[in-house]
Amino acid sequence: QVQVVESGGGLVQPGGSLRLSCAASGSISSIYAMAWYRQAPGKQRELVASITSGGGTNYPDSVKGRFTISTDYAKNTLYLQMNSLKPEDTAVYYCNTLGRRSDGFRFDYWGQGTQVTVSS
């Protein structure tokens, strides 16, 4: 009963910016943490950024200083602001959310992904 939908992907030139959005909806009581992952063709899925309900964030060195994760708690929405994009950032980006449903059970849901292509 929980849906996770990503949006905001597309084609951008190197050095450009994009903002991805992830909206979690349904019978949600609370969200503990949300994260962005990405997967390029032939490569393993990797963590891009994560944020906890307490506001703690985590980034790998590959995106640190360029990407910023944030949330709108009132809307159960996750954002990923991506600046100074590089061709190496090209991948399908996935949203993951961990929380508790209204029925009291914890959940861990993935979105369907949104394509980000960085090319001149």
N, C-alpha and C positions, 0 to 999 in steps of 0.2 A: 504493500500500500504506500510505500515511499518511492517517489520518483526523483531522479537526479538528471538534470538536463544541462548540458554545456552549450555555450554559444560564444560567438566573437572571433572564431577562427577565420582564416582567409589567406590571401597572398599579400606579402609586403616586401618591399625592397630592403636590402641590408642597411642597417642603421635606423630603420623605421621602428614603429611601435604598434603594439596591439594590446587590447585589454580583453581577456577572457572572463566570462561569467559562468557561474554554476549555481543553479537554483535547485534547492531541495524542497520538496513539497509532499504533502500527504499527512498521515497520522503521526506527526512528530511531537514528542514531548520535549526533547532537548537534544542538542548536538554537542558532542564532546570535542571533536576535532575534524578538520577538513584538510584535504591535501590535493595537490596537482601532481600528476605523473605524466610522462610522455614516453612514446615508443616510436622509434624510427624503423623503417624496413630492415629486417634482418638483425635487429638489435633487441636486447632485453628492455623491458619496461623499467624506467628509472624514476626516482622521486625528484620532482622539480622544486616543490615548496610545500610546507605544511604549517598549520596554525592550530593551536588548541583554544579551547573556550576561555582560557586564562590569558590569551594574547601572545603566548610564546610562539616564535616562528623558527623555521629551520630551512636552510638553503644549501645545496651543494656548491662547491667552488665554481662549477661551470656556469652558474647563473647568478651567483652572489654579486650584488652591486648593480645588476641589470634588471632583475625581476623583483617584484614586490607582491606578496600575498596579503589579502585583507578580507574582512568579512563584514556583512551587514546582518547583525544578529536578528533584528526585527523582521527581516525578509528571508532569513535562512539562506542567504546568498553568499557565495564565495567568489572572489575576484583574483585575477592574476594580471598585474600590469607588467608588460614586457617591453623594455626599452633597449635600444642599441642592439637590435636583433641581428643575428648572424645566420648564414646558411646552415650551420651546424645545429641550429635550433629547430630546423624542419622536422616535424614529427606529428603524430596524432597525440593530442593532449587530452587526458582523462581526469575527471573529477572523482574523488573518493570522499565519502562522508561517514563518520562513525558517531552514533548517538543512541538515543533511546526512543522507541516508539510510544505512542499513547497507551498501548496495552501493557507497557512495562518491559518489553523485551528490547535488548540491544540490537542494533542493526549496523551493517557495514555494506554500503551500496556503492556501485560504480556507475558513472554515466556512460553514454555510448561513444563519447569522444568527439573532438572537433579538430579538423586538420589545420595546421599552421605551416605555411610554406614561405620560406625566406629566400628570395631569388631576385637577381637583377634582370 
